[in-house]
Structures are given as C-alpha cells and as structure tokens.
C-alpha cells in the first residue's frame, strides 16, 4: 500500500554563489598594521574573518571591506557623500572594485574644489556602473566614466589577488551602517534609475570637472584626502585643496610630455646578425640629434665586414691607423665591385693606370667621408658631455650661492627675531610701569574722592545692619554682656575694697562704673581711630 508519509530529502550539497566561496587570507597579526596604515579610529573594531566566514554574510553590525579599497583611499568614518553615492548605487561596499573608490573620492575632491555639490545626482551624470560578470567576476561591479566625462589619468590597471584580502569592520556604538549591507544578487546590472540633466554638458558641472584629466597618484594622496575631509589622518599640510588639484594637473601634463618625448626619440635596438661581432660605437649615437644618412650606415657596415674578413676584427679603429702603403689604407673602404676590378689588373697601359688611380681616389674620398661622419658623431657627443658638465658646474655654483644666501637670510632672520623679542620685552616693561603708576595714582585719587567716602559710609552702614540682624551678633552680644557684667562686678568689688565700702557710713555714690578697679580711666587698645580706613587694603 502506498504510504501517505512525506520524506524530507536533504540535498547532497549546497549550491553557493561564486562570491560566497571567497575566503579571507588576512590574519590577526595584520590588524595592527592595517589600523595604523589606513588611520582607522579605535572606535571601529576590526574583525578578522574565519576560515568559514563569507564575504556576503558578515557578523551583526559589521560590513566587509577589501584592503585594496583602503589602499585606494577609502577611510573611516565614511564621509556622508561616500555613503550617499554607495547607497545610490545600491551595492555593498565590498562589491565595488578598488578603482571604483578612486572615481568616487576624486569626484568628491574635485567637487569641493570647484564648490559643486558632490551629490549622487551629479555623480551619476559623470560615472556609470557596470557589472564585471563578463570578465568572470560575478557579483562585483566597477565604475567607468561616461563618454567625454573622464576625470582620472593613469589609474592602476592590474590589481591581482585582492578579493581574498578583506576584513570585517564593526560600526561604533549602536549606530548602524548607512550603506547597503545585503549583497546584490543581480549580476546583470543594479536597478538604478538613470538620471539626466537637460543643462548637462553646456554650462554645468561637467565642464568644470572634466575640462582636463588629473593624475590619480597625486590627487588621491593622504594629505589631499585630509584637506577634502575624507580622512582622519593627523597630517599637517601647508598646501590648500586648490594647490593639490593644480599639482595633479601639472603632474598629468608632465607625464604626457615625458611619454611624448620618449616615443619621439626612442629608436629600436638593432640586433646583431649571426656571425657578426660587436663594434664599439661612440656614446649616444642612437640619438636622432645626429643626422646620420643611410649611405653612411651602409658604408660603415661594409668597412667593418672587410676589416673583419682581413684580420678577424670588427673594430673601426684599424681604419684610421696610418700605414706605409696608401693602397693598404684605402682598399678596405672600396665596394665589392671595385675590389673585383682591381684583382689581377695589369698596369702596362696608360688607360689602365688612370682607371687604377681613379678607383684609388674614390676609395680615399669614401674613407674620408666615413671618418668625417664618425668624427662628427664624436664631436657632438663630446659637446653634449661638455654642456652637461658646464650645466652641472653652473648648477653647483648656483646651489652654493643659494645655500649661502639662505644661511645669510636665516642669520638675518634670527637677528630680527631677537631684536623683536627685545623690543617686545621693553614695551611690556614700559606698559607695566605705566600701568602700575596709573593704578597707584588712580587709587590715591579714588580714595580721596567723595565717591569713595560715600561708598565706605554706605558699606559700613550696610555691614552694621547686616551684622546686627545676624545670629552671630546676638550670640556675641550675649557673650560680651556676660563678660561685661562680670568685669563690672569685679571693678565694683575692687573699688569697694579700695574705698572701704563695708563701713556703715560708706556712700555708694563714690563708686564710678566708668573707671577701673583702681579708680583710674581705662585704656582701650582696640579702639579704631577716626583716620583709619578698614576698606583701603581692598584697593
């Protein structure tokens, strides 16, 4: 009987996306170097992926970033404009190739230099995103400039083995990443609406940003990223963002000029044929500044071949050595057909002698032309060496003069700084003396003024009123009353003893409470004189 039970059949293997097979080769020992090299703040925690961790499945609050993207200029914290552009592209940061970040960062730098809004709208009108699935890199995308919208020059063309060097970066605190964190499975093209501007290309941003190319190695330096607010690196620089952009333009122009000069003056190296030895040539003969014609080159080859066949050497030095026999001197400069004419030539007839001497003269003239061309080459080479030596000597003298001028300027600057410091100290002393004298005079004038007296009187009255109302005054009065009562009793007792007050006929009116026990006027040590001012010390 057929059974109604369902059996769960598990697949024998799981089909993974190509990017899920990528494993990171970053180790824990590389974390400190990466943090230091790319100025990653301490609040951003770096997590090294394990052997089973996937690039599209990072831990919670983490994102995968390639080390090559950090080398391209990506820094933490991510700039708001970088986040807007990545969010607009609708891809994870790890899906973009490293050169894509060079396009993004250079766009933001140039936009800030030209005071243009580095928005995603303007970025999409300059740069387009393309899937790299055609090259076999499924799941990754690269940015490319639109026609006539190129920004950078000399971008790195070969980036090998960068996909398996990635790390996980955790966002600080509880703040989530403001970029897509889910891998875009659409390998054909991310679903992005095409933005168009009707005024683009006429008088809008493209004419400002794309009027020239910029050297990528200069415009994406760390100090330029700091000036543009794209890097937290603690780098102090004296140049401005405009100077950095102009420097990248100059570097690009110099590179183009150098490439043009190299392609103009470079000559292909002539390989030696089989059986031919190497011949010593004058220095810099390959330069096109020496106008050597073709027949001279062919003649040199003929002479070298003849000399090699004669004594087994291919050197040109043997041609110019003097010889006792003139015929031995020029016969090696003759062409092959001339050499055949002179073989077994009878010299009995006059016309034969004339022909013989005509051929000899032609050989000598040909030899002299070769020597003239060779000497001219040597002369031009020596002249270039002499010019270089003169230029080097003049540069050395100029350098010495500049160093001496710089030393004198530094000494003069030091003397001026010392003089300025002395003048500042003198001015400070004069100001302090003037201030002290004015303060003393002002204080004395204020003490003698009616305003001060009125203020002192009011202060005394207010102090008396406040003190009378306080508990301290009541306690003090009670304490002093007891003391005064006891002192009065003692004074009265002493006066009574002195006056014999214990007799019947004693008159109590003889007692004086305003005198001490010896019936003398008391002396008060704490009495305040009329001229004393208890508030004067406050001034």
C-alpha positions in Angstrom: 0.0 0.0 0.0 1.3 3.5 -0.8 2.2 5.4 2.3 1.0 9.0 3.0 4.1 9.9 4.8 6.4 12.6 3.3 10.1 12.1 3.4 12.4 15.1 3.7 15.2 14.6 1.2 18.2 16.8 2.0 20.4 17.8 -0.9 23.8 16.2 -1.0 25.5 19.6 -1.5 24.6 23.2 -1.3 24.9 25.4 -4.4 26.7 28.6 -3.3 27.1 31.9 -5.1 30.6 32.4 -6.6 31.3 35.2 -4.2 30.4 33.0 -1.2 33.4 30.8 -2.0 35.9 33.7 -1.3 37.8 33.3 1.9 39.9 35.9 3.5 43.7 35.5 3.9 44.0 38.3 6.5 45.5 37.1 9.8 45.3 38.6 13.3 48.8 39.9 13.0 47.8 42.1 10.1 45.2 44.0 12.1 47.5 46.5 13.9 49.3 47.2 10.6 46.1 47.8 8.8 44.8 50.1 11.5 48.0 52.1 11.6 48.5 52.3 7.8 44.9 53.4 7.0 44.3 55.6 10.1 41.3 53.6 11.3 40.0 55.1 14.6 39.9 52.9 17.7 36.1 53.0 18.0 35.9 51.0 14.7 36.5 47.3 15.7 38.3 45.2 13.1 37.3 41.5 13.0 39.4 39.0 11.1 37.2 36.6 9.1 37.5 32.9 10.0 38.1 30.1 7.6 34.3 29.5 7.2 33.2 33.2 7.1 31.8 34.5 3.9 32.1 37.9 2.4 28.4 38.3 2.0 27.5 37.2 5.5 29.3 39.5 7.9 28.6 39.4 11.7 26.0 41.7 13.2 26.7 45.5 12.8 29.7 44.6 10.6 30.5 45.1 6.9 33.2 43.6 4.7 35.8 45.9 3.2 38.7 44.9 0.9 42.2 46.1 1.9 42.7 47.2 -1.8 39.7 49.6 -1.3 41.5 51.1 1.7 44.7 51.4 -0.4 42.6 53.2 -3.0 41.8 55.9 -0.4 38.6 54.7 1.5 38.8 55.8 5.1 36.7 55.6 8.3 34.4 57.1 9.3 32.8 57.1 5.9 32.1 60.5 4.5 28.4 61.4 4.2 28.9 61.9 0.4 30.6 58.5 0.1 27.7 56.9 1.9 25.2 58.7 -0.3 26.9 57.5 -3.5 27.2 53.9 -2.3 23.6 53.9 -1.2 22.6 55.3 -4.6 24.5 52.6 -6.4 22.6 50.0 -4.3 25.5 47.7 -3.8 27.6 46.6 -0.8 30.9 48.3 -0.3 32.7 45.0 -1.0 31.1 44.6 -4.4 32.8 47.7 -5.8 36.3 47.2 -7.3 39.1 49.3 -5.8 39.4 51.7 -8.8 35.7 52.5 -8.3 36.6 54.1 -5.0 39.2 56.2 -6.7 36.5 57.5 -9.0 34.2 58.3 -6.0 36.9 60.0 -3.9 38.3 62.0 -6.9 34.8 63.2 -7.7 34.2 64.4 -4.2 37.6 66.1 -4.1 37.1 67.9 -7.4 33.5 68.9 -6.5 34.7 70.5 -3.2 37.5 72.3 -5.1 35.1 73.7 -7.7 32.4 74.4 -5.0 30.0 71.9 -6.6 27.5 69.8 -4.7 29.0 66.2 -4.6 25.6 64.6 -4.8 24.7 61.2 -6.2 22.7 63.0 -8.9 25.9 64.8 -10.2 28.0 61.7 -9.8 25.7 59.5 -11.9 25.8 62.0 -14.7 29.6 61.6 -14.8 30.1 57.9 -13.9 28.2 54.8 -14.8 28.3 51.4 -13.0 29.0 48.2 -15.0 28.8 44.6 -13.9 32.0 42.7 -14.2 30.3 39.4 -14.9 31.6 39.5 -18.5 35.2 39.1 -17.2 34.2 36.2 -15.0 34.0 38.2 -11.7 30.3 37.6 -11.0 28.8 39.7 -8.2 31.3 42.6 -8.5 30.9 45.9 -10.2 33.2 48.6 -11.4 32.7 52.3 -12.2 33.6 53.8 -15.5 33.4 57.4 -16.8 30.7 58.2 -19.3 31.8 59.4 -22.8 33.8 62.6 -22.6 33.5 62.6 -18.8 36.9 61.2 -17.8 38.4 62.5 -14.6 41.5 60.5 -13.7 44.6 59.6 -15.6 47.0 56.7 -15.1 44.8 54.5 -12.9 46.2 51.2 -11.7 45.3 48.7 -14.4 46.3 45.4 -12.8 45.0 44.5 -9.3 45.7 40.9 -8.7 44.5 38.7 -5.8 42.6 41.5 -4.0 39.3 39.7 -3.4 40.6 37.3 -0.8 42.0 40.1 1.3 39.1 41.5 3.2 38.2 42.3 6.8 35.0 42.9 8.8 34.6 46.4 10.4 32.1 47.0 13.1 30.2 50.3 13.4 30.9 52.2 16.6 28.2 52.2 19.3 24.8 51.3 18.3 24.9 53.3 15.1 24.1 51.1 12.0 25.9 51.5 8.7 24.2 53.9 6.3 25.1 51.9 3.3 23.6 48.7 1.8 24.5 45.6 3.8 22.9 42.9 1.7 24.7 41.5 -1.3 23.2 42.4 -4.6 22.4 39.2 -6.4 21.5 40.9 -9.7 24.8 40.3 -11.6 23.5 41.8 -14.7 23.0 45.4 -13.6 21.9 47.0 -10.3 18.4 48.5 -10.5 19.2 52.2 -10.6 17.1 54.8 -12.3 19.0 56.7 -15.0 19.3 60.4 -14.1 19.6 63.1 -16.8 20.1 66.8 -16.6 18.9 68.9 -19.5 21.7 71.5 -19.0 24.4 69.0 -18.6 27.4 69.5 -20.9 26.7 73.1 -21.8 27.5 75.3 -18.8 27.0 72.9 -15.9 29.3 70.9 -13.7 30.7 68.6 -16.3 32.6 71.5 -18.0 34.3 72.4 -14.7 35.2 68.9 -13.5 36.1 67.3 -16.9 37.9 70.1 -18.6 41.2 68.2 -18.0 42.5 64.9 -16.6 44.0 64.6 -13.1 46.9 62.4 -12.1 45.4 59.7 -9.8 48.6 59.2 -7.7 48.7 63.0 -6.9 45.0 63.8 -6.3 44.4 60.8 -4.0 47.3 61.4 -1.6 46.6 61.2 2.1 47.1 64.9 2.7 44.6 65.7 -0.1 42.1 63.3 1.4 42.6 65.2 4.7 42.0 68.6 3.1 38.8 67.2 1.5 37.5 65.9 4.8 37.8 62.3 3.6 40.5 61.0 6.0 41.0 61.4 9.8 44.8 61.1 9.4 46.7 63.5 11.8 48.7 65.1 8.9 49.6 68.7 8.9 50.0 70.3 5.4 50.7 73.8 4.3 49.0 73.5 0.9 45.4 74.1 0.2 42.9 71.8 -1.7 43.3 74.1 -4.8 47.1 73.7 -4.8 46.8 69.9 -4.6 44.3 69.8 -7.5 46.6 72.0 -9.6 49.6 69.8 -8.7 47.8 66.8 -10.0 47.0 68.7 -13.3 50.7 69.6 -13.6 51.8 66.0 -12.9 49.5 64.7 -15.6 50.8 67.3 -18.1 54.4 66.4 -17.3 53.8 62.7 -17.7 52.2 63.2 -21.1 55.1 65.4 -22.2 57.6 62.7 -21.0 55.7 60.0 -22.8 55.7 62.1 -26.0 59.4 62.7 -25.8 60.2 59.0 -25.1 58.1 57.9 -28.1 59.7 60.6 -30.3 63.4 59.9 -29.5 63.3 56.2 -28.9 64.9 54.1 -31.6 64.7 50.3 -31.9 67.8 48.4 -30.9 69.4 46.7 -33.9 70.2 43.1 -33.1 73.5 41.6 -34.2 73.1 39.1 -37.1 74.6 35.7 -36.8 78.4 35.6 -37.1 78.9 39.3 -36.6 80.8 40.6 -33.6 80.0 43.7 -31.6 81.5 47.0 -32.6 82.4 49.9 -30.3 80.3 52.9 -31.1 80.5 56.5 -29.8 78.3 57.4 -26.9 74.7 58.5 -27.7 74.9 57.5 -31.4 71.4 56.2 -31.2 70.0 59.7 -30.6 68.3 61.3 -33.5 70.1 64.6 -32.9 73.0 63.3 -35.0 71.8 63.5 -38.7 73.4 60.2 -40.0 72.2 59.3 -43.5 71.6 55.8 -44.7 74.6 55.5 -47.0 76.9 56.2 -44.1 75.4 53.4 -42.1 75.8 51.0 -45.1 79.3 52.1 -45.7 80.2 51.5 -42.0 78.9 48.0 -42.3 80.9 47.3 -45.5 84.1 48.6 -43.9 83.5 46.6 -40.7 82.9 43.4 -42.7 86.0 44.0 -44.8 88.2 44.6 -41.8 86.8 41.6 -40.0 87.5 39.4 -43.0 91.0 40.7 -43.2 92.3 40.4 -39.6 89.4 38.8 -37.8 88.3 42.0 -36.0 85.2 44.2 -36.4 86.6 47.3 -34.9 86.6 50.6 -36.7 89.9 51.7 -35.0 92.0 49.9 -37.6 90.7 52.0 -40.5 92.1 55.3 -39.2 95.6 54.0 -38.2 98.3 55.3 -40.6 100.0 52.8 -42.9 103.2 52.9 -45.1 101.3 51.8 -48.1 98.5 54.1 -49.2 96.7 51.3 -51.0 96.6 49.3 -47.8 94.9 52.3 -46.2 92.0 52.7 -48.6 91.5 49.3 -50.1 89.2 48.2 -47.2 86.9 51.1 -48.0 86.2 50.0 -51.5 83.0 48.4 -52.6 82.9 44.8 -53.6 82.6 45.5 -57.3 85.6 47.9 -57.1 87.6 45.3 -55.3 86.9 42.8 -58.1 88.1 45.3 -60.8 91.5 45.7 -59.1 92.1 42.0 -58.9 94.9 41.0 -61.3 94.8 44.4 -63.1 97.8 44.8 -65.5 99.4 48.3 -65.2 101.1 48.4 -68.6 98.7 50.5 -70.3 98.1 54.2 -69.6 94.3 53.9 -69.5 94.6 51.1 -67.0 96.8 53.2 -64.8 94.3 56.1 -65.0 91.4 53.7 -64.1 93.5 52.3 -61.2 94.2 55.7 -59.7 90.6 56.8 -60.2 89.4 53.9 -58.2 92.1 54.7 -55.6 90.9 58.3 -55.3 87.3 57.2 -55.0 88.3 54.8 -52.1 90.2 57.5 -50.3 87.3 60.0 -50.7 84.8 57.4 -49.4 87.1 56.7 -46.5 87.4 60.4 -45.6 83.6 60.8 -45.7 83.2 57.9 -43.3 85.8 59.4 -41.0 84.1 62.8 -41.2 80.8 61.3 -40.1 82.4 59.3 -37.3 84.3 62.4 -36.1 81.1 64.5 -36.2 79.4 61.9 -34.0 82.2 62.0 -31.6 82.3 65.9 -31.7 78.5 66.1 -31.0 78.8 63.6 -28.2 81.7 65.5 -26.6 79.8 68.7 -27.0 76.8 67.2 -25.2 79.0 65.9 -22.4 80.7 69.4 -22.1 77.3 71.1 -22.0 76.1 68.7 -19.3 79.3 69.3 -17.3 79.0 73.1 -17.7 75.4 72.9 -16.7 76.3 70.8 -13.7 79.1 73.1 -12.7 76.8 76.2 -13.0 74.1 74.4 -11.1 76.6 73.6 -8.4 77.8 77.2 -8.2 74.2 78.4 -8.1 73.4 75.9 -5.4 76.3 77.2 -3.3 75.1 80.7 -3.8 71.6 79.8 -2.8 72.8 78.0 0.3 74.9 81.0 1.3 72.0 83.3 0.6 69.8 81.0 2.7 72.3 81.0 5.5 72.6 84.8 5.5 68.8 85.1 5.4 68.4 82.7 8.3 71.1 84.7 10.3 69.3 88.0 9.5 66.0 86.4 10.4 67.4 85.3 13.8 68.8 88.8 14.5 65.5 90.4 13.6 63.6 87.9 15.8 66.0 88.6 18.7 65.5 92.4 18.2 61.8 92.0 18.0 61.8 90.0 21.3 63.9 92.7 23.0 61.5 95.4 21.8 58.6 93.4 23.0 60.1 92.9 26.4 60.9 96.7 26.6 57.4 97.5 25.5 56.0 95.2 28.1 58.1 96.7 30.9 57.1 100.2 29.9 53.4 99.2 29.8 53.7 97.5 33.2 55.5 100.6 34.7 52.9 102.9 33.2 50.1 100.7 34.4 51.4 100.5 38.0 51.9 104.2 38.1 48.5 104.9 36.7 46.9 102.4 39.0 48.6 103.9 42.1 47.6 107.4 41.1 44.1 106.3 40.3 43.8 104.5 43.6 45.0 107.5 45.6 42.7 109.8 43.7 39.8 107.5 44.3 40.5 107.2 48.0 40.5 110.9 48.3 37.3 111.3 46.4 33.8 111.9 47.8 32.5 108.9 45.9 34.8 106.6 47.9 33.9 108.2 51.2 30.2 107.8 50.4 30.8 104.2 49.3 32.7 103.4 52.5 30.0 105.0 54.6 27.3 103.0 52.9 29.3 99.9 53.2 29.8 100.4 56.9 26.1 101.1 57.5 25.0 98.1 55.5 27.6 96.0 57.3 26.3 97.1 60.6 22.7 96.5 59.7 23.5 93.0 58.4 25.6 92.2 61.4 23.0 93.4 63.9 20.4 91.1 62.2 22.6 88.0 62.3 22.7 85.3 64.9 26.4 85.8 65.3 25.8 89.4 66.6 23.1 88.2 69.0 25.5 85.5 70.3 28.3 87.9 70.5 26.2 90.5 72.4 25.1 87.8 74.9 28.6 86.6 75.4 30.0 90.2 75.8 27.1 91.1 78.1 28.1 88.3 80.4 31.7 89.3 80.2 31.0 93.0 80.8 28.7 92.1 83.7 31.4 90.1 85.3 34.0 92.7 84.6 31.7 95.4 86.1 31.1 93.3 89.1 34.8 92.8 89.6 35.5 96.6 89.1 32.8 97.5 91.6 34.1 94.9 94.1 37.7 96.3 93.6 36.5 99.9 94.1 34.5 98.9 97.1 37.5 97.2 98.7 39.7 100.2 97.9 37.2 102.7 99.3 36.2 100.6 102.3 32.7 100.1 101.2 31.9 97.7 104.1 31.6 100.5 106.6 28.2 101.8 107.7 28.8 105.3 106.7 30.1 104.4 103.1 28.5 106.4 100.4 27.8 104.3 97.3 27.9 107.3 95.1 31.7 107.2 95.3 31.7 104.1 93.0 32.3 105.0 89.3 31.4 102.4 86.8 33.4 104.2 84.1 36.7 103.7 85.9 38.7 100.6 86.6 39.2 98.9 89.9 41.9 101.4 90.8 39.6 104.3 90.2 41.5 105.3 87.0 40.5 105.9 83.4 40.6 102.6 81.4 42.8 102.3 78.2 41.2 100.7 75.2 43.7 99.0 72.9 41.3 98.0 70.1 39.9 101.4 69.6 39.7 102.5 65.9 41.0 106.0 65.2 39.0 108.3 63.1 41.6 108.5 60.4 41.8 104.7 59.9 40.1 103.1 56.9 39.4 99.4 57.1 38.5 99.3 53.4 41.7 100.8 52.0 43.5 97.5 51.6 40.9 96.3 49.2 42.1 98.8 46.6 
